[in-house]
């Protein structure tokens, strides 16, 4: 077993982007002292890393098996998350983080149960995971501002909508490339087309009514383009490494223009 396996580090590279890109957007969008974000970044990192050992322990528990190592690693990561999160409450008086942390922990448990039932790769399962990961956007905004503001939840919604796009896009690519039935291919195409059509309509409406809409349209443009291209011309081959690299590049574009959208409003 390699060091990644021993430390139970998450294997999904895209999930790291879903965690840190919203965190950076929330940090850049908010005005104020950013020192609390350092504590937040460490806390959410260890909470996220704890997910892998939690899943291993949860699966073993459901099968009535022992998983002492997974449980020990999980408890260590949870303890580190609490240790680094404590200054947000004790030093910076960010009491509003408590309900958000409880909500994130609840979604983590739901995700663990879905994984045990092999339901975590469904559209619903992945979107629930995205809602949990993108909580870092409102969390960063809150710890900087020191109070909850509507903008924090708008940041959360925008981040979740962006990363949900990748769920429909990747499922479209996988069903088109792996010889699934025509019905499954048609369903994946339809779902991807409907979701991205909704995004386009929302962005056009926002661009016509608010200056923020122009920047957000640019933020979403690469993701919209790649999804609609493959809706029209589904590829029968998929290079997962290339798709992953492209998704990271698109996420960086989203980060830049989404941050500009909220900084210039």
C-alpha positions in Angstrom: 0.0 0.0 0.0 1.4 3.4 -1.0 1.5 6.5 1.2 -1.7 7.8 -0.3 -3.5 4.6 0.7 -2.0 4.6 4.2 -3.1 8.2 4.7 -6.5 7.5 3.1 -6.3 10.6 0.8 -9.1 11.2 -1.6 -8.5 9.9 -5.1 -10.9 12.2 -7.0 -8.8 15.1 -8.4 -11.9 17.0 -9.5 -13.2 17.0 -5.9 -10.2 19.0 -4.8 -11.1 21.7 -7.3 -14.7 21.6 -6.1 -13.4 22.3 -2.6 -10.7 25.0 -3.2 -12.1 27.0 -6.1 -15.2 28.1 -4.2 -13.0 28.7 -1.2 -10.9 31.1 -3.3 -13.9 32.8 -4.9 -15.4 33.4 -1.4 -12.1 34.8 -0.2 -11.6 37.1 -3.2 -15.2 38.3 -3.2 -15.4 39.4 0.5 -13.9 42.6 1.8 -12.1 42.4 5.1 -9.3 40.7 7.0 -8.4 37.4 5.5 -6.5 35.8 8.4 -9.4 33.6 9.5 -9.4 32.0 6.0 -6.1 30.3 6.9 -7.8 28.5 9.8 -10.8 27.7 7.6 -8.6 26.3 4.8 -6.9 23.9 7.2 -10.1 22.8 8.8 -12.0 22.1 5.6 -8.9 20.3 4.2 -8.8 17.8 7.0 -12.6 17.4 7.0 -12.4 16.6 3.3 -9.5 14.2 3.8 -11.5 12.4 6.5 -14.1 11.4 4.0 -12.1 8.6 2.5 -11.5 6.9 5.9 -15.1 7.6 6.9 -16.3 5.7 3.8 -14.0 2.8 4.4 -15.2 2.6 8.1 -18.8 3.0 7.1 -18.7 0.3 4.5 -17.0 -2.1 6.9 -19.5 -1.3 9.6 -22.5 -2.1 7.4 -20.8 -5.4 6.5 -20.2 -6.1 10.2 -16.5 -6.1 9.7 -13.7 -4.5 11.7 -12.0 -1.4 10.3 -9.8 -0.2 13.2 -7.2 1.5 11.0 -9.8 3.4 9.0 -11.6 4.5 12.2 -8.4 5.6 13.8 -7.3 7.6 10.7 -10.8 9.1 10.5 -10.8 10.2 14.1 -7.4 11.8 13.7 -8.5 13.8 10.7 -11.7 14.9 12.4 -9.7 15.9 15.5 -7.4 18.0 13.2 -10.4 19.6 11.6 -11.7 20.6 15.0 -8.3 21.8 16.1 -7.9 24.1 13.2 -11.5 25.2 13.2 -11.5 26.1 16.9 -9.8 29.5 16.5 -12.6 30.6 14.2 -14.9 30.3 17.2 -12.6 31.0 20.2 -10.5 33.8 18.7 -12.5 35.3 15.9 -16.0 34.7 17.3 -17.4 33.3 14.1 -20.3 31.4 15.8 -22.2 31.2 12.5 -19.7 28.6 11.4 -21.3 26.0 13.8 -24.5 25.5 11.9 -22.6 25.4 8.6 -20.2 22.9 9.9 -23.0 20.7 11.2 -24.7 20.9 7.8 -21.4 19.9 6.1 -21.0 17.0 8.5 -24.6 15.9 7.8 -24.0 15.9 4.1 -20.8 13.9 4.6 -22.7 11.2 6.5 -25.4 11.1 3.8 -22.6 10.7 1.2 -21.1 7.9 3.2 -24.4 6.0 3.3 -24.9 6.6 -0.4 -21.4 5.2 -1.1 -22.1 2.1 1.0 -25.2 1.6 -1.1 -23.3 2.3 -4.3 -25.5 5.3 -5.0 -22.8 8.0 -4.7 -22.2 8.1 -8.4 -25.8 8.8 -9.3 -26.7 12.4 -10.4 -28.4 13.0 -7.1 -25.5 11.6 -5.1 -22.9 13.6 -6.9 -24.9 16.9 -6.7 -25.3 16.4 -2.9 -21.6 15.9 -2.7 -21.1 19.1 -4.7 -23.4 21.0 -2.4 -21.2 19.9 0.5 -17.9 20.7 -1.1 -18.9 24.1 -2.4 -20.0 25.2 1.1 -16.4 26.6 1.3 -17.6 29.6 -0.7 -20.1 30.9 1.8 -17.8 29.8 4.7 -14.9 31.9 3.4 -17.1 34.9 2.8 -18.6 34.6 6.3 -15.3 34.3 8.2 -14.0 37.4 6.4 -17.1 39.5 6.8 -18.0 38.3 10.3 -21.7 38.1 9.5 -23.9 36.3 7.1 -24.8 38.2 4.0 -26.9 37.3 0.9 -23.8 37.4 -1.3 -22.4 34.4 0.6 -25.3 32.2 -0.5 -25.2 33.6 -4.0 -21.6 32.5 -4.1 -22.6 29.0 -2.9 -25.3 28.8 -5.6 -23.1 29.9 -8.4 -20.3 27.5 -7.4 -22.7 24.6 -7.1 -24.3 25.3 -10.5 -21.0 25.5 -12.1 -19.6 22.2 -10.8 -23.0 20.4 -11.3 -22.3 21.1 -15.0 -19.4 18.6 -14.9 -21.7 15.9 -13.5 -23.9 16.0 -16.6 -21.0 16.5 -19.0 -18.9 13.6 -17.7 -21.9 11.2 -17.6 -22.6 12.2 -21.2 -19.0 11.4 -22.2 -18.9 8.1 -20.4 -22.2 6.8 -21.8 -21.3 7.9 -25.3 -17.9 6.2 -25.1 -18.6 2.9 -23.3 -21.2 1.3 -25.6 -24.2 1.9 -23.3 -27.7 1.3 -24.6 -29.2 3.8 -27.0 -31.8 4.7 -24.3 -29.1 5.5 -21.8 -27.1 7.6 -24.3 -30.3 9.5 -25.3 -31.1 10.1 -21.6 -27.6 11.4 -20.8 -27.7 13.7 -23.9 -31.1 15.0 -22.9 -30.2 15.7 -19.3 -27.0 17.4 -20.3 -28.8 19.6 -22.9 -31.6 20.5 -20.5 -29.2 21.5 -17.7 -27.0 23.6 -19.9 -29.9 25.2 -21.6 -31.2 26.2 -18.2 -27.8 27.7 -17.4 -27.7 29.7 -20.7 -31.1 31.1 -20.1 -30.2 32.1 -16.5 -27.0 33.7 -17.6 -28.5 35.6 -20.5 -31.2 36.9 -18.2 -28.6 38.0 -15.6 -26.4 39.6 -18.2 -29.3 41.7 -19.5 -30.2 42.9 -16.0 -27.0 43.1 -14.0 -23.4 43.9 -14.8 -22.3 40.7 -12.8 -24.0 38.6 -15.6 -21.3 39.5 -18.1 -18.5 38.2 -16.0 -20.5 35.1 -15.0 -21.2 34.4 -18.6 -17.5 34.5 -19.3 -16.9 32.3 -16.2 -19.3 29.6 -17.5 -18.5 29.9 -21.2 -15.8 27.2 -21.5 -18.0 24.7 -19.5 -21.0 25.5 -21.6 -19.1 25.3 -24.8 -17.6 21.8 -24.1 -20.9 20.4 -22.9 -23.0 21.7 -25.9 -20.3 20.6 -28.3 -20.6 17.0 -27.1 -24.4 17.1 -27.0 -24.4 17.9 -30.7 -21.4 15.7 -31.6 -21.0 12.9 -28.9 -17.6 11.4 -29.1 -17.3 7.6 -29.0 -13.9 7.7 -27.3 -12.9 9.4 -24.0 -9.5 10.1 -22.6 -10.2 10.5 -18.9 -6.9 12.2 -18.2 -7.4 14.7 -20.9 -11.0 15.4 -19.7 -9.7 15.9 -16.2 -7.0 18.4 -17.3 -9.6 20.3 -19.3 -11.9 20.4 -16.4 -9.2 21.9 -14.1 -8.4 24.5 -16.8 -12.1 25.4 -17.1 -12.3 25.6 -13.3 -9.4 28.1 -13.2 -11.3 30.2 -15.8 -14.4 30.0 -13.7 -12.5 31.1 -10.6 -11.0 34.2 -12.4 -14.2 35.5 -13.9 -16.5 34.6 -11.0 -14.2 36.4 -8.6 -14.2 39.5 -10.9 -18.0 39.3 -11.1 -18.4 39.6 -7.3 -15.5 42.1 -6.9 -17.0 44.5 -9.4 -20.6 44.5 -8.2 
